[in-house]
Amino acid sequence: MTKYTAIIFLGVLVIIAAIGGFPSWFRTTLLVASGLGIVVLAYLSSVMYCSNCKKLIEDAEQALPSSPANGATTPPLVR
């Protein structure tokens, strides 16, 4: 099961808990557990996104070096 499928499943669980007619202690437990699950999965998704971004930034820096390779200086900007 992917993270996105799990988030959808937890969202459906929230809907079922809200309108299911469960006792209040059980409904509260389901809502808290579903909310924590969504938070954890969202955090894990953002961590994966950030690690992918860092790799993309590193690859871009290698492809386009910020300093000239031959040691020459760049001319000043003329306005």
Biopython code that builds the backbone (N, CA, C, O; Angstrom):
import numpy as np
from Bio.PDB.StructureBuilder import StructureBuilder

atoms = [
    (1, "MET", "N", (0.847, -1.161, 0.000)),
    (1, "MET", "CA", (0.000, 0.000, 0.000)),
    (1, "MET", "C", (0.905, 1.241, 0.000)),
    (1, "MET", "O", (1.821, 1.352, 0.815)),
    (2, "THR", "N", (0.641, 2.143, -0.899)),
    (2, "THR", "CA", (1.436, 3.361, -0.967)),
    (2, "THR", "C", (0.994, 4.340, 0.126)),
    (2, "THR", "O", (-0.055, 4.168, 0.747)),
    (3, "LYS", "N", (1.812, 5.361, 0.344)),
    (3, "LYS", "CA", (1.465, 6.372, 1.345)),
    (3, "LYS", "C", (0.178, 7.091, 0.974)),
    (3, "LYS", "O", (-0.642, 7.404, 1.837)),
    (4, "TYR", "N", (0.009, 7.346, -0.304)),
    (4, "TYR", "CA", (-1.172, 8.078, -0.754)),
    (4, "TYR", "C", (-2.440, 7.253, -0.570)),
    (4, "TYR", "O", (-3.485, 7.795, -0.211)),
    (5, "THR", "N", (-2.357, 5.961, -0.810)),
    (5, "THR", "CA", (-3.500, 5.074, -0.589)),
    (5, "THR", "C", (-3.829, 5.016, 0.894)),
    (5, "THR", "O", (-5.001, 5.001, 1.271)),
    (6, "ALA", "N", (-2.806, 4.983, 1.735)),
    (6, "ALA", "CA", (-3.027, 4.944, 3.183)),
    (6, "ALA", "C", (-3.675, 6.232, 3.660)),
    (6, "ALA", "O", (-4.546, 6.192, 4.529)),
    (7, "ILE", "N", (-3.273, 7.371, 3.116)),
    (7, "ILE", "CA", (-3.883, 8.643, 3.502)),
    (7, "ILE", "C", (-5.354, 8.672, 3.090)),
    (7, "ILE", "O", (-6.196, 9.142, 3.855)),
    (8, "ILE", "N", (-5.669, 8.183, 1.912)),
    (8, "ILE", "CA", (-7.074, 8.118, 1.472)),
    (8, "ILE", "C", (-7.865, 7.185, 2.379)),
    (8, "ILE", "O", (-8.987, 7.507, 2.772)),
    (9, "PHE", "N", (-7.289, 6.025, 2.716)),
    (9, "PHE", "CA", (-7.948, 5.074, 3.610)),
    (9, "PHE", "C", (-8.223, 5.715, 4.971)),
    (9, "PHE", "O", (-9.314, 5.560, 5.520)),
    (10, "LEU", "N", (-7.242, 6.430, 5.515)),
    (10, "LEU", "CA", (-7.437, 7.087, 6.806)),
    (10, "LEU", "C", (-8.486, 8.195, 6.714)),
    (10, "LEU", "O", (-9.242, 8.411, 7.662)),
    (11, "GLY", "N", (-8.537, 8.887, 5.595)),
    (11, "GLY", "CA", (-9.578, 9.899, 5.400)),
    (11, "GLY", "C", (-10.963, 9.286, 5.375)),
    (11, "GLY", "O", (-11.898, 9.843, 5.952)),
    (12, "VAL", "N", (-11.109, 8.151, 4.717)),
    (12, "VAL", "CA", (-12.402, 7.441, 4.698)),
    (12, "VAL", "C", (-12.745, 6.976, 6.108)),
    (12, "VAL", "O", (-13.908, 7.014, 6.509)),
    (13, "LEU", "N", (-11.738, 6.536, 6.863)),
    (13, "LEU", "CA", (-11.964, 6.112, 8.244)),
    (13, "LEU", "C", (-12.465, 7.274, 9.098)),
    (13, "LEU", "O", (-13.306, 7.079, 9.975)),
    (14, "VAL", "N", (-11.962, 8.466, 8.853)),
    (14, "VAL", "CA", (-12.435, 9.653, 9.575)),
    (14, "VAL", "C", (-13.908, 9.906, 9.254)),
    (14, "VAL", "O", (-14.698, 10.206, 10.149)),
    (15, "ILE", "N", (-14.271, 9.785, 7.988)),
    (15, "ILE", "CA", (-15.672, 9.994, 7.600)),
    (15, "ILE", "C", (-16.574, 8.955, 8.260)),
    (15, "ILE", "O", (-17.641, 9.287, 8.776)),
    (16, "ILE", "N", (-16.139, 7.696, 8.240)),
    (16, "ILE", "CA", (-16.944, 6.624, 8.849)),
    (16, "ILE", "C", (-17.076, 6.845, 10.346)),
    (16, "ILE", "O", (-18.151, 6.650, 10.912)),
    (17, "ALA", "N", (-15.977, 7.254, 10.997)),
    (17, "ALA", "CA", (-16.027, 7.490, 12.442)),
    (17, "ALA", "C", (-16.949, 8.657, 12.773)),
    (17, "ALA", "O", (-17.648, 8.635, 13.787)),
    (18, "ALA", "N", (-16.949, 9.672, 11.922)),
    (18, "ALA", "CA", (-17.762, 10.859, 12.204)),
    (18, "ALA", "C", (-19.253, 10.596, 12.063)),
    (18, "ALA", "O", (-20.050, 11.134, 12.831)),
    (19, "ILE", "N", (-19.643, 9.773, 11.089)),
    (19, "ILE", "CA", (-21.074, 9.565, 10.853)),
    (19, "ILE", "C", (-21.529, 8.143, 11.178)),
    (19, "ILE", "O", (-22.663, 7.776, 10.867)),
    (20, "GLY", "N", (-20.663, 7.338, 11.798)),
    (20, "GLY", "CA", (-20.973, 5.928, 12.018)),
    (20, "GLY", "C", (-21.859, 5.614, 13.191)),
    (20, "GLY", "O", (-22.364, 4.495, 13.290)),
    (21, "GLY", "N", (-22.069, 6.559, 14.087)),
    (21, "GLY", "CA", (-22.916, 6.281, 15.242)),
    (21, "GLY", "C", (-22.213, 5.466, 16.312)),
    (21, "GLY", "O", (-22.863, 4.745, 17.069)),
    (22, "PHE", "N", (-20.906, 5.568, 16.384)),
    (22, "PHE", "CA", (-20.140, 4.838, 17.394)),
    (22, "PHE", "C", (-20.241, 5.550, 18.740)),
    (22, "PHE", "O", (-20.562, 6.737, 18.787)),
    (23, "PRO", "N", (-19.970, 4.839, 19.834)),
    (23, "PRO", "CA", (-19.897, 5.523, 21.135)),
    (23, "PRO", "C", (-18.807, 6.593, 21.105)),
    (23, "PRO", "O", (-17.845, 6.478, 20.345)),
    (24, "SER", "N", (-18.952, 7.625, 21.922)),
    (24, "SER", "CA", (-18.044, 8.771, 21.844)),
    (24, "SER", "C", (-16.593, 8.390, 22.128)),
    (24, "SER", "O", (-15.697, 8.940, 21.488)),
    (25, "TRP", "N", (-16.321, 7.468, 23.062)),
    (25, "TRP", "CA", (-14.947, 7.101, 23.362)),
    (25, "TRP", "C", (-14.308, 6.385, 22.165)),
    (25, "TRP", "O", (-13.125, 6.576, 21.884)),
    (26, "PHE", "N", (-15.092, 5.562, 21.466)),
    (26, "PHE", "CA", (-14.567, 4.833, 20.318)),
    (26, "PHE", "C", (-14.362, 5.776, 19.134)),
    (26, "PHE", "O", (-13.363, 5.682, 18.420)),
    (27, "ARG", "N", (-15.319, 6.690, 18.933)),
    (27, "ARG", "CA", (-15.202, 7.675, 17.854)),
    (27, "ARG", "C", (-13.978, 8.561, 18.066)),
    (27, "ARG", "O", (-13.236, 8.837, 17.123)),
    (28, "THR", "N", (-13.768, 9.004, 19.306)),
    (28, "THR", "CA", (-12.614, 9.845, 19.618)),
    (28, "THR", "C", (-11.318, 9.084, 19.371)),
    (28, "THR", "O", (-10.366, 9.638, 18.820)),
    (29, "THR", "N", (-11.277, 7.836, 19.768)),
    (29, "THR", "CA", (-10.078, 7.016, 19.544)),
    (29, "THR", "C", (-9.793, 6.852, 18.057)),
    (29, "THR", "O", (-8.646, 6.976, 17.628)),
    (30, "LEU", "N", (-10.821, 6.575, 17.274)),
    (30, "LEU", "CA", (-10.640, 6.438, 15.828)),
    (30, "LEU", "C", (-10.171, 7.738, 15.188)),
    (30, "LEU", "O", (-9.289, 7.725, 14.329)),
    (31, "LEU", "N", (-10.753, 8.850, 15.597)),
    (31, "LEU", "CA", (-10.377, 10.136, 15.013)),
    (31, "LEU", "C", (-8.939, 10.512, 15.376)),
    (31, "LEU", "O", (-8.194, 11.012, 14.533)),
    (32, "VAL", "N", (-8.555, 10.274, 16.622)),
    (32, "VAL", "CA", (-7.178, 10.596, 17.033)),
    (32, "VAL", "C", (-6.181, 9.691, 16.314)),
    (32, "VAL", "O", (-5.157, 10.168, 15.826)),
    (33, "ALA", "N", (-6.468, 8.391, 16.243)),
    (33, "ALA", "CA", (-5.556, 7.458, 15.567)),
    (33, "ALA", "C", (-5.451, 7.790, 14.075)),
    (33, "ALA", "O", (-4.359, 7.756, 13.507)),
    (34, "SER", "N", (-6.566, 8.104, 13.451)),
    (34, "SER", "CA", (-6.538, 8.464, 12.025)),
    (34, "SER", "C", (-5.775, 9.758, 11.808)),
    (34, "SER", "O", (-4.988, 9.863, 10.867)),
    (35, "GLY", "N", (-5.998, 10.739, 12.663)),
    (35, "GLY", "CA", (-5.294, 12.011, 12.546)),
    (35, "GLY", "C", (-3.794, 11.845, 12.708)),
    (35, "GLY", "O", (-3.017, 12.419, 11.945)),
    (36, "LEU", "N", (-3.382, 11.061, 13.700)),
    (36, "LEU", "CA", (-1.948, 10.812, 13.884)),
    (36, "LEU", "C", (-1.350, 10.066, 12.690)),
    (36, "LEU", "O", (-0.225, 10.341, 12.272)),
    (37, "GLY", "N", (-2.109, 9.129, 12.154)),
    (37, "GLY", "CA", (-1.629, 8.403, 10.975)),
    (37, "GLY", "C", (-1.439, 9.320, 9.779)),
    (37, "GLY", "O", (-0.445, 9.215, 9.061)),
    (38, "ILE", "N", (-2.381, 10.208, 9.569)),
    (38, "ILE", "CA", (-2.282, 11.163, 8.461)),
    (38, "ILE", "C", (-1.089, 12.086, 8.668)),
    (38, "ILE", "O", (-0.355, 12.371, 7.723)),
    (39, "VAL", "N", (-0.890, 12.553, 9.894)),
    (39, "VAL", "CA", (0.240, 13.435, 10.188)),
    (39, "VAL", "C", (1.567, 12.726, 9.919)),
    (39, "VAL", "O", (2.460, 13.300, 9.296)),
    (40, "VAL", "N", (1.699, 11.494, 10.381)),
    (40, "VAL", "CA", (2.942, 10.739, 10.179)),
    (40, "VAL", "C", (3.197, 10.508, 8.699)),
    (40, "VAL", "O", (4.315, 10.706, 8.225)),
    (41, "LEU", "N", (2.183, 10.097, 7.970)),
    (41, "LEU", "CA", (2.365, 9.846, 6.541)),
    (41, "LEU", "C", (2.675, 11.127, 5.773)),
    (41, "LEU", "O", (3.485, 11.115, 4.847)),
    (42, "ALA", "N", (2.040, 12.220, 6.149)),
    (42, "ALA", "CA", (2.336, 13.501, 5.495)),
    (42, "ALA", "C", (3.770, 13.931, 5.788)),
    (42, "ALA", "O", (4.460, 14.431, 4.899)),
    (43, "TYR", "N", (4.221, 13.743, 7.023)),
    (43, "TYR", "CA", (5.604, 14.085, 7.372)),
    (43, "TYR", "C", (6.583, 13.232, 6.579)),
    (43, "TYR", "O", (7.559, 13.745, 6.032)),
    (44, "LEU", "N", (6.324, 11.942, 6.518)),
    (44, "LEU", "CA", (7.214, 11.051, 5.768)),
    (44, "LEU", "C", (7.235, 11.418, 4.291)),
    (44, "LEU", "O", (8.278, 11.315, 3.645)),
    (45, "SER", "N", (6.101, 11.843, 3.748)),
    (45, "SER", "CA", (6.058, 12.259, 2.352)),
    (45, "SER", "C", (6.886, 13.518, 2.139)),
    (45, "SER", "O", (7.572, 13.645, 1.125)),
    (46, "SER", "N", (6.825, 14.455, 3.093)),
    (46, "SER", "CA", (7.600, 15.682, 2.941)),
    (46, "SER", "C", (9.085, 15.408, 3.094)),
    (46, "SER", "O", (9.895, 16.063, 2.438)),
    (47, "VAL", "N", (9.468, 14.463, 3.939)),
    (47, "VAL", "CA", (10.877, 14.115, 4.093)),
    (47, "VAL", "C", (11.402, 13.528, 2.794)),
    (47, "VAL", "O", (12.508, 13.861, 2.368)),
    (48, "MET", "N", (10.630, 12.666, 2.165)),
    (48, "MET", "CA", (11.049, 12.091, 0.886)),
    (48, "MET", "C", (11.153, 13.186, -0.162)),
    (48, "MET", "O", (12.076, 13.175, -0.977)),
    (49, "TYR", "N", (10.222, 14.128, -0.154)),
    (49, "TYR", "CA", (10.238, 15.217, -1.126)),
    (49, "TYR", "C", (11.486, 16.064, -0.932)),
    (49, "TYR", "O", (12.153, 16.418, -1.905)),
    (50, "CYS", "N", (11.805, 16.389, 0.305)),
    (50, "CYS", "CA", (12.975, 17.229, 0.571)),
    (50, "CYS", "C", (14.267, 16.518, 0.186)),
    (50, "CYS", "O", (15.176, 17.150, -0.352)),
    (51, "SER", "N", (14.367, 15.228, 0.447)),
    (51, "SER", "CA", (15.588, 14.521, 0.076)),
    (51, "SER", "C", (15.725, 14.460, -1.440)),
    (51, "SER", "O", (16.837, 14.522, -1.963)),
    (52, "ASN", "N", (14.611, 14.341, -2.146)),
    (52, "ASN", "CA", (14.666, 14.376, -3.608)),
    (52, "ASN", "C", (15.068, 15.757, -4.100)),
    (52, "ASN", "O", (15.819, 15.875, -5.068)),
    (53, "CYS", "N", (14.572, 16.809, -3.440)),
    (53, "CYS", "CA", (14.927, 18.178, -3.834)),
    (53, "CYS", "C", (16.408, 18.427, -3.639)),
    (53, "CYS", "O", (17.052, 19.034, -4.494)),
    (54, "LYS", "N", (16.958, 17.964, -2.524)),
    (54, "LYS", "CA", (18.381, 18.159, -2.268)),
    (54, "LYS", "C", (19.215, 17.483, -3.345)),
    (54, "LYS", "O", (20.215, 18.036, -3.802)),
    (55, "LYS", "N", (18.803, 16.292, -3.746)),
    (55, "LYS", "CA", (19.533, 15.585, -4.795)),
    (55, "LYS", "C", (19.441, 16.351, -6.110)),
    (55, "LYS", "O", (20.434, 16.467, -6.829)),
    (56, "LEU", "N", (18.260, 16.873, -6.433)),
    (56, "LEU", "CA", (18.104, 17.643, -7.661)),
    (56, "LEU", "C", (18.952, 18.912, -7.630)),
    (56, "LEU", "O", (19.542, 19.289, -8.643)),
    (57, "ILE", "N", (19.014, 19.569, -6.479)),
    (57, "ILE", "CA", (19.827, 20.782, -6.357)),
    (57, "ILE", "C", (21.304, 20.454, -6.527)),
    (57, "ILE", "O", (22.030, 21.182, -7.205)),
    (58, "GLU", "N", (21.754, 19.358, -5.911)),
    (58, "GLU", "CA", (23.154, 18.958, -6.051)),
    (58, "GLU", "C", (23.482, 18.625, -7.502)),
    (58, "GLU", "O", (24.543, 18.995, -8.003)),
    (59, "ASP", "N", (22.572, 17.927, -8.176)),
    (59, "ASP", "CA", (22.799, 17.593, -9.583)),
    (59, "ASP", "C", (22.866, 18.852, -10.437)),
    (59, "ASP", "O", (23.684, 18.941, -11.354)),
    (60, "ALA", "N", (22.007, 19.827, -10.139)),
    (60, "ALA", "CA", (22.007, 21.075, -10.909)),
    (60, "ALA", "C", (23.292, 21.851, -10.662)),
    (60, "ALA", "O", (23.833, 22.454, -11.588)),
    (61, "GLU", "N", (23.789, 21.848, -9.431)),
    (61, "GLU", "CA", (25.033, 22.556, -9.138)),
    (61, "GLU", "C", (26.216, 21.910, -9.843)),
    (61, "GLU", "O", (27.145, 22.603, -10.256)),
    (62, "GLN", "N", (26.192, 20.600, -9.984)),
    (62, "GLN", "CA", (27.267, 19.921, -10.701)),
    (62, "GLN", "C", (27.192, 20.217, -12.194)),
    (62, "GLN", "O", (28.221, 20.336, -12.859)),
    (63, "ALA", "N", (25.986, 20.334, -12.718)),
    (63, "ALA", "CA", (25.824, 20.597, -14.144)),
    (63, "ALA", "C", (26.165, 22.043, -14.482)),
    (63, "ALA", "O", (26.726, 22.316, -15.543)),
    (64, "LEU", "N", (25.830, 22.972, -13.586)),
    (64, "LEU", "CA", (26.094, 24.400, -13.799)),
    (64, "LEU", "C", (26.928, 24.918, -12.631)),
    (64, "LEU", "O", (26.372, 25.437, -11.664)),
    (65, "PRO", "N", (28.235, 24.790, -12.703)),
    (65, "PRO", "CA", (29.058, 25.254, -11.581)),
    (65, "PRO", "C", (28.914, 26.753, -11.384)),
    (65, "PRO", "O", (28.816, 27.506, -12.352)),
    (66, "SER", "N", (28.902, 27.187, -10.126)),
    (66, "SER", "CA", (28.702, 28.604, -9.835)),
    (66, "SER", "C", (29.973, 29.417, -10.049)),
    (66, "SER", "O", (29.886, 30.614, -10.322)),
    (67, "SER", "N", (31.143, 28.810, -9.934)),
    (67, "SER", "CA", (32.391, 29.536, -10.195)),
    (67, "SER", "C", (32.986, 29.039, -11.504)),
    (67, "SER", "O", (32.834, 27.864, -11.841)),
    (68, "PRO", "N", (33.653, 29.903, -12.240)),
    (68, "PRO", "CA", (34.254, 29.485, -13.508)),
    (68, "PRO", "C", (35.313, 28.403, -13.277)),
    (68, "PRO", "O", (36.065, 28.454, -12.303)),
    (69, "ALA", "N", (35.360, 27.444, -14.168)),
    (69, "ALA", "CA", (36.274, 26.316, -14.014)),
    (69, "ALA", "C", (37.722, 26.698, -14.311)),
    (69, "ALA", "O", (38.634, 26.114, -13.726)),
    (70, "ASN", "N", (37.962, 27.672, -15.212)),
    (70, "ASN", "CA", (39.324, 27.982, -15.607)),
    (70, "ASN", "C", (39.948, 29.093, -14.771)),
    (70, "ASN", "O", (41.074, 29.503, -15.051)),
    (71, "GLY", "N", (39.252, 29.589, -13.757)),
    (71, "GLY", "CA", (39.807, 30.607, -12.875)),
    (71, "GLY", "C", (39.650, 32.020, -13.399)),
    (71, "GLY", "O", (40.075, 32.957, -12.723)),
    (72, "ALA", "N", (39.074, 32.218, -14.546)),
    (72, "ALA", "CA", (38.886, 33.564, -15.106)),
    (72, "ALA", "C", (37.771, 34.259, -14.346)),
    (72, "ALA", "O", (36.814, 33.632, -13.893)),
    (73, "THR", "N", (37.917, 35.555, -14.220)),
    (73, "THR", "CA", (36.875, 36.319, -13.564)),
    (73, "THR", "C", (35.854, 36.788, -14.602)),
    (73, "THR", "O", (36.166, 36.961, -15.780)),
    (74, "THR", "N", (34.673, 36.979, -14.142)),
    (74, "THR", "CA", (33.625, 37.434, -15.041)),
    (74, "THR", "C", (33.658, 38.954, -15.102)),
    (74, "THR", "O", (33.960, 39.595, -14.096)),
    (75, "PRO", "N", (33.356, 39.552, -16.256)),
    (75, "PRO", "CA", (33.365, 41.002, -16.360)),
    (75, "PRO", "C", (32.241, 41.605, -15.529)),
    (75, "PRO", "O", (31.205, 40.968, -15.342)),
    (76, "PRO", "N", (32.431, 42.841, -15.019)),
    (76, "PRO", "CA", (31.359, 43.455, -14.234)),
    (76, "PRO", "C", (30.173, 43.796, -15.125)),
    (76, "PRO", "O", (30.309, 43.997, -16.332)),
    (77, "LEU", "N", (29.021, 43.853, -14.498)),
    (77, "LEU", "CA", (27.815, 44.189, -15.239)),
    (77, "LEU", "C", (27.818, 45.664, -15.601)),
    (77, "LEU", "O", (28.136, 46.514, -14.769)),
    (78, "VAL", "N", (27.468, 45.964, -16.834)),
    (78, "VAL", "CA", (27.416, 47.349, -17.307)),
    (78, "VAL", "C", (25.946, 47.747, -17.377)),
    (78, "VAL", "O", (25.112, 47.026, -17.924)),
    (79, "ARG", "N", (25.659, 48.889, -16.820)),
    (79, "ARG", "CA", (24.266, 49.363, -16.854)),
    (79, "ARG", "C", (24.143, 50.561, -17.713)),
    (79, "ARG", "O", (23.047, 51.102, -17.864)),
]
sb = StructureBuilder()
sb.init_structure("model")
sb.init_model(0)
sb.init_chain("A")
sb.init_seg("    ")
for serial, (resi, resn, name, xyz) in enumerate(atoms, 1):
    if name == "N":
        sb.init_residue(resn, " ", resi, " ")
    sb.init_atom(name, np.array(xyz, "f"), 0.0, 1.0, " ", f" {name:<3s}", serial, name[0])
structure = sb.get_structure()
